[in-house]
Structure formats: C-alpha cells, structure tokens
Amino acid sequence: MSTAGKTQRYEITTYEITTYESLIEIAKALGNEEAADLLRETLAEEQEDLRAPPGTRRDVRLRLDSGLRRNRNRRR
C-alpha cells in the first residue's frame, strides 16, 4: 500500500471512530443502551482496524469483508 493509501486509510478510520463515539453519546442521551452497545461493538472493530498494520491478514480480511458488504448492499 502506498504512503498516500496508508494516510487515506488512517484518516477515514479516524473519522469513523470519531463518528461512532459521537453516535454512542447520542444513543446514551436518548436512553437507547441497545443502540449504544451495538455502536460500541462497531467502534471496537474500527479501533482494531486502525491498529492492524497494512497488508496483515487482519487488514486484508477487513478490507475484503468491507467490499463484500458494499456489494451486498448494491444488490438490494
């Protein structure tokens, strides 16, 4: 992965983490702990993704899983 690709991956994942943190706070403020719990799970996955070195088995699997989800959503 190029340096530009690594930077872009880091920026996108950091943005996603910040978004999930905000959504968790909103869910808690609305008293929706079930939604907050689900968001926490997704947040943990994003944080793990950020720690996965590019090109590692985890990084590749995450990118493949993400691509499969996008393709499934397009078919609907």
C-alpha positions as CSV (number, residue, x, y, z in Angstrom):
1,M,0.0,0.0,0.0
2,S,1.4,3.4,-0.9
3,T,2.0,6.1,1.6
4,A,-1.0,8.1,0.3
5,G,-3.1,5.0,0.7
6,K,-2.0,4.5,4.3
7,T,-2.7,8.1,5.1
8,Q,-6.1,7.9,3.5
9,R,-6.9,4.7,5.4
10,Y,-5.8,6.3,8.7
11,E,-7.9,9.4,8.1
12,I,-11.0,7.5,7.1
13,T,-10.8,5.1,10.0
14,T,-10.1,8.0,12.4
15,Y,-13.1,9.8,11.1
16,E,-15.3,6.7,11.5
17,I,-14.1,6.3,15.1
18,T,-15.0,9.9,15.9
19,T,-18.4,9.4,14.3
20,Y,-19.1,6.2,16.3
21,E,-18.0,7.9,19.6
22,S,-20.5,10.7,18.8
23,L,-23.3,8.3,18.0
24,I,-22.7,6.4,21.2
25,E,-23.1,9.6,23.2
26,I,-26.3,10.5,21.3
27,A,-27.7,7.0,21.9
28,K,-26.9,7.2,25.6
29,A,-28.5,10.7,25.8
30,L,-31.7,9.2,24.2
31,G,-31.6,6.3,26.7
32,N,-31.1,3.7,24.0
33,E,-28.5,1.5,25.5
34,E,-29.1,-1.3,23.0
35,A,-28.1,1.0,20.1
36,A,-25.1,2.3,22.2
37,D,-24.0,-1.3,22.8
38,L,-24.1,-2.1,19.1
39,L,-22.2,1.1,18.3
40,R,-19.6,0.2,20.9
41,E,-19.0,-3.1,19.1
42,T,-18.6,-1.4,15.8
43,L,-16.3,1.2,17.4
44,A,-14.1,-1.6,18.8
45,E,-13.9,-3.1,15.3
46,E,-12.8,0.2,13.8
47,Q,-10.2,0.7,16.5
48,E,-8.9,-2.7,15.8
49,D,-8.7,-1.9,12.1
50,L,-6.7,1.2,12.9
51,R,-4.2,-0.9,14.8
52,A,-3.9,-3.6,12.1
53,P,-0.7,-2.9,10.1
54,P,-1.5,-2.6,6.3
55,G,-1.1,-5.8,4.5
56,T,-1.5,-8.0,7.5
57,R,-4.0,-10.9,7.5
58,R,-6.4,-8.8,9.6
59,D,-6.2,-5.7,7.4
60,V,-6.8,-7.7,4.3
61,R,-9.7,-9.6,5.8
62,L,-11.3,-6.3,7.0
63,R,-11.0,-4.8,3.5
64,L,-12.4,-7.9,1.9
65,D,-15.3,-8.0,4.4
66,S,-16.0,-4.3,3.7
67,G,-16.0,-4.9,0.0
68,L,-18.4,-7.8,0.3
69,R,-20.8,-5.8,2.4
70,R,-20.8,-2.9,-0.1
71,N,-21.5,-5.4,-2.9
72,R,-24.4,-7.0,-1.0
73,N,-25.9,-3.5,-0.3
74,R,-25.7,-2.6,-4.0
75,R,-27.7,-5.7,-5.0
76,R,-30.6,-4.7,-2.7
